[in-house]
Amino acid sequence: IRLFLVSSSQVWVPRRFDEQVIRETAGRFLLTLKNVYNGIFAQYANFGWSPSPADPAAKDRPLLDRWILSRLTATEALVDAELQRFDATAAARALMEFVTEDLANWYVRLSRARFYEVDGAGNRAAFATLHEALSVVMRLLAPFAPFVSDWIHRELTGGSVHLADFTRSGAAPRDAALEAAMAEVRALATLGRAAREEAGIKVRQPLSRLVCVAGDADRALLNALVPLLATELNVKSVEFLGSADSLVALEAKANFRALGKKWGKETPQAAQAVTALHSATLLAFERGETVHVTVGGVSRALDADDLTVVRKSSGALVVSQDGTRFAAIDPTLTDALRREGLARELVSRVQRFRKESGLHVSDRITLWVAGPAALHEAVDAHRAWICDETLTLALHASATLAPDVPPGTTADLDGVPVSLVLQKVS
């Protein structure tokens, strides 16, 4: 309630008390925060990680880690500045946005696989980065949510958040270029998801390629972040183009009312001439160049109100656009891509089944799967990956389950029926 009242509006402004709104705002934020701490950090850190000199220095960590540390520094400075101005609402909102959008929905989600082990440099970098981010977030959150922040801070550091410095003296410096490049990647990912949705293809189904036209960002950094974009959109390759000319074709829709003021009775012919304009001419028009149409021997320049320029995909690619930024997916599915997509659906269902069965995240299992030929082909092609993702020591695939196999469950994997049985290996 305290967090809701501070973050929803300035505290001196009257508010209607609405429990549902509290659940949807402050409640959802606190649930996200607890999931990041309990569901990710505390659960996997128990495998044997604790802060030590073996953790890579911040400058030696992967770009994703350096990005979240840069965003953490920016958020820490912003929250402190807003509170110095006595604007607690702006401070709380900035912190909540950082935790939800940057930390949980991007950093933790893309780093999840690195939390399954603790020994490698990349694993230790992920734990050290998340530990630092959560510790700083607890200090910034303390004025707004003093109890949950103190609980998590004590778990992380052993000390009370209310006895800690509010801001750090040795925070990692901001990397504006990296932040800009990551913002570009996230924008392209949003467009890529929109293109997938338009094509009706789930993200778990791998695709061959993504073709992009990016905005202003450091190209070297952008190229270095391509693996994150490919992983996020589940594509095999990412290509960048200098312009969208080959991705989209421009068409003109005539505005009869505006054209009528110029052409009178000859408006239908003028509209027909506008509709016939080529894509290159329309590109020039968008750049501000003068474009004329001629009807009955009379030539007149077109104004912005005379037409609307519409972009349509030119070819098999499905294109999504935001201003000058474009992302296009190739929706063509080969047999190999279909098999990989089915394997991913199987892994997702097995992981859910593990959770429903009350297994610990580190428990190893024996897995039986039964279904049609398409399922067998997917298992044969991706057996090692399926076993690795689901901690399966022995995987048995058949058309039907044998009578001596323990009871399990059934599922529909995008139209492919499957029976699943798993058993913990003691």
LODOFI-916662 format. One record per residue (C-alpha): x, y, z; residue in three letters. Coordinates in steps of 0.001 Angstrom, whole numbers, plus 500000, padded with zeros to 6 digits. Example, Ala and Ser with C-alpha at 12.3 -4.5 7.8 and 13.67 -1.06 7.14 Angstrom:
512300495500507800ALA
513670498940507140SER
This chain:
500000500000500000ILE
502821502362500880ARG
504549501725497552LEU
501296502158495647PHE
500454505457497312LEU
503912506872496588VAL
504226505607493010SER
500688506277491762SER
500638510039492380SER
502188512738494533GLN
501469511868498151VAL
499581515084498835TRP
497066514339496057VAL
493874512538497213PRO
493548508950495961ARG
490653506518495735ARG
491518503311497592PHE
491211500398495154ASP
492604497009496190GLU
492545495699492616GLN
494655498594491351VAL
497125498032494184ILE
497464494373493141ARG
497974495308489495GLU
500654497939490172THR
502636497692493397ALA
501589494089494010GLY
502699492941490564ARG
506000494801490914PHE
506769493216494301LEU
505893489780492906LEU
508319490354490020THR
511015491430492469LEU
510505488379494681LYS
510568486089491634ASN
513902487550490544VAL
515350487050494009TYR
513706483777495106ASN
513049482171491732GLY
516428482974490186ILE
519142484258492484PHE
518532482510495815ALA
517480479219494226GLN
520491478839491951TYR
523080480534494160ALA
522505477663496580ASN
524392475512494067PHE
527568477032495496GLY
528026480673494495TRP
528965483477496881SER
530835486724496170PRO
534578486134495856SER
537695487381494021PRO
537007484611491485ALA
534160486700490057ASP
535240488505486865PRO
535735492255487138ALA
532858494304485751ALA
534873495414482715LYS
535617491777481833ASP
532016490573481949ARG
529785489961478914PRO
528118492941477242LEU
524735492053478739LEU
526199492305482259ASP
527976495563481497ARG
524751496956480067TRP
522637496203483152ILE
525353497651485402LEU
525322500822483292SER
521527501004483559ARG
521850500397487314LEU
524202503367487644THR
521814505534485635ALA
518821504473487728THR
520692504996490998GLU
521592508551489970ALA
518065509285488750LEU
516325508000491885VAL
518720509954494111ASP
518223513144492068ALA
514427512837492135GLU
514407512366495896LEU
516730515348496275GLN
513979517281494469ARG
511392515746496831PHE
509695513996493890ASP
509185510597495478ALA
506670509559492820THR
509109510000489933ALA
511825508215491948ALA
509620505214492713ALA
508415504931489123ARG
511956505037487740ALA
513060502274490099LEU
510016500102489369MET
510531500475485629GLU
514187499482485936PHE
513370496338487909VAL
510478495273485689THR
511694496195482209GLU
515503496161482401ASP
516328493672485129LEU
513517491094485018ALA
512147491230481481ASN
515489491591479717TRP
518622490869481743TYR
517399487947483850VAL
515391486399481026ARG
518332486450478616LEU
520787485320481310SER
518699482474482721ARG
520849479683481249ALA
523944481146482946ARG
522405480615486391PHE
522202476823486011TYR
525919476421486824GLU
528315478304489096VAL
531794477284487990ASP
532389479086484681GLY
533479482712484345ALA
530234483541482556GLY
528201481925485340ASN
530069483760488083ARG
529725487017486150ALA
525945486567485983ALA
525627485847489712PHE
527925488728490685ALA
526043491134488419THR
522609490119489681LEU
523837490235493293HIS
525067493797492837GLU
521911494871491003ALA
519610493441493678LEU
521677494930496527SER
521525498413495003VAL
517821498062494176VAL
517071497165497812MET
518792500352499028ARG
516894502478496532LEU
513637500717497394LEU
514041501077501170ALA
512225504433501518PRO
509202503054499635PHE
509060499414500800ALA
511126499250504008PRO
510320495692505065PHE
510755493585501944VAL
513862495574501019SER
515407494934504444ASP
514629491201504230TRP
516247490747500820ILE
519186493049501644HIS
519965491031504791ARG
519839487831502744GLU
522199489304500156LEU
524696491147502350THR
524085490098505949GLY
523295493673507010GLY
520234495895507338SER
519394498032504323VAL
518596500903506699HIS
522190501014507895LEU
523685500956504395ALA
524682503939502278ASP
521825504948499991PHE
524106505259496949THR
527488503757496080ARG
530718505700495860SER
532358503272493392GLY
529555502541490955ALA
530486501340487478ALA
530517504259485028PRO
527730504578482508ARG
528288503359478963ASP
525965505521476891ALA
526944503866473602ALA
526204500396474957LEU
522873501543476387GLU
521911503044473022ALA
522894499888471140ALA
520929497681473541MET
517911499985473228ALA
518132499474469465GLU
518288495701469888VAL
515248495751472172ARG
513316497891469705ALA
514169495478466876LEU
513127492564469085ALA
509740494207469640THR
509301494630465888LEU
510437491059465283GLY
507854489729467732ARG
505201491802465974ALA
506235490299462633ALA
506025486810464139ARG
502563487560465481GLU
501437488818462083GLU
502756485629460493ALA
501099483506463194GLY
504369481811464229ILE
505185481210467891LYS
508532482352469264VAL
509411478757470203ARG
509408477869466500GLN
512900478609465105PRO
513131480619461899LEU
515946480901459394SER
516628484641459441ARG
515770488141460544LEU
516466491089458249VAL
516718494504459939CYS
517102498177459225VAL
518370499719462462ALA
518337503261463749GLY
521312505245464974ASP
523614503131467146ALA
527248502102467272ASP
527491499451464534ARG
530291497532466213ALA
528282497247469435LEU
525148496427467484LEU
526940493572465713ASN
528308492332469029ALA
524768492207470435LEU
523382490238467468VAL
523503486884469378PRO
521108488345471969LEU
518705489463469245LEU
518921486086467514ALA
518233484286470797THR
515353486571471730GLU
513609486054468378LEU
514766482451467916ASN
516295482972464466VAL
519364481351462964LYS
520856484514461478SER
520433488298461610VAL
521170490537458633GLU
521358494342458613PHE
520464496448455594LEU
521212500105454966GLY
517638500824453845SER
514273499101453628ALA
513984499510449853ASP
514279495774449263SER
511952494894452148LEU
508916496999451373VAL
507127498460448405ALA
505520501886448717LEU
502010502515447468GLU
500005505743447402ALA
496423506156448555LYS
494813509244447071ALA
492973511752449248ASN
490015512658447028PHE
488953515613449156ARG
492369517309448977ALA
492809516477445283LEU
489332517784444509GLY
490348521306445525LYS
493015521262442798LYS
491516519165440045TRP
487765519595440304GLY
486015517349437755LYS
489299515715436842GLU
489860514441440407THR
489261510752439489PRO
491999510921436850GLN
494314512708439280ALA
493660510058441921ALA
494427507365439378GLN
497729509084438552ALA
498608509310442252VAL
497853505624442785THR
500134504737439850ALA
503193506479441333LEU
506197504171441629HIS
507878503248444934SER
511036505243444089ALA
508946508348443377THR
507136507963446680LEU
510447507626448516LEU
511565510899446955ALA
508256512462447992PHE
508822511354451598GLU
512289512909451508ARG
510672516242450683GLY
511331516307446953GLU
508651517840444733THR
506517515338442816VAL
504115516340440033HIS
501198514541438407VAL
499853515504435026THR
496214515233434018VAL
494784516630430772GLY
498032518353429952GLY
498082520202433305VAL
500839519397435806SER
500514520185439506ARG
502763519503442494ALA
501508517150445177LEU
501194518260448788ASP
501393516065451881ALA
497595516178452254ASP
497027514839448738ASP
498032511263449489LEU
498998508726452124THR
502053506539451589VAL
501458502904452565VAL
504219500313453010ARG
503673496671452090LYS
506034493719452185SER
507721493155448855SER
508292489415448803GLY
508026486501451202ALA
509355488331454257LEU
506902489554456913VAL
507840493121457820VAL
507171495220460907SER
508060498909460970GLN
508485501730463458ASP
509509504947461740GLY
512771504268459921THR
513373501043461867ARG
512370497736460236PHE
512446494066461197ALA
511469491315458767ALA
511262487579459385ILE
511401484789456845ASP
508334482632457645PRO
509465479688455505THR
509656476515457622LEU
511914473695456518THR
511594470162457898ASP
514668470776460059ALA
513150473924461539LEU
509866472115462226ARG
511701469328464045ARG
513579471841466177GLU
510359473702466941GLY
508699470469468073LEU
511726469675470263ALA
511413473075471906ARG
507698472525472534GLU
508547469166474100LEU
511155470710476399VAL
508689473410477478SER
506053470813478349ARG
508534468569480201VAL
509758471539482254GLN
506163472324483218ARG
505604468651484076PHE
508727468673486272ARG
507353471639488203LYS
503893470085488517GLU
505526466909489839SER
507249468859492623GLY
510796468163491443LEU
513705470329492546HIS
515457472312489819VAL
518561470120490157SER
516779466736490163ASP
517802464359487372ARG
515105462290485655ILE
514332459383483374THR
511926460451480636LEU
509562458429478453TRP
507825460064475481VAL
505361458422473114ALA
503768459783469968GLY
503730459788466175PRO
506659459720463760ALA
507090463518463828ALA
507858463322467554LEU
510436460574467053HIS
512165462578464318GLU
512383465605466615ALA
513768463527469481VAL
516312461799467240ASP
517525465132465849ALA
517772466929469214HIS
518121464165471819ARG
521259465561473485ALA
519804469076473723TRP
516479467808475112ILE
518303465778477768CYS
520542468682478703ASP
517661471161479034GLU
515444468855481099THR
518232467169483168LEU
517289463816481651THR
519756460961482128LEU
517809458441480022ALA
515291459339477297LEU
513031456623475839HIS
510915457400472752ALA
508303455034471341SER
504972454967469513ALA
503106453913472670THR
504082453556476302LEU
504938450079477540ALA
502636448564480217PRO
505380448643482864ASP
505997452403482490VAL
504684454510485413PRO
501634456753484850PRO
502240460197483364GLY
500422462878481439THR
499415463797477888THR
499946467001475948ALA
499327468550472551ASP
502473470021471019LEU
501082472230468264ASP
498894469456466912GLY
501261466584467747VAL
499830464407470571PRO
502378463118473076VAL
502366461038476235SER
504939461934478892LEU
506249460045481876VAL
509105461188484072LEU
510701459620487091GLN
513222461110489482LYS
516604459382489483VAL
517592458755493076SER
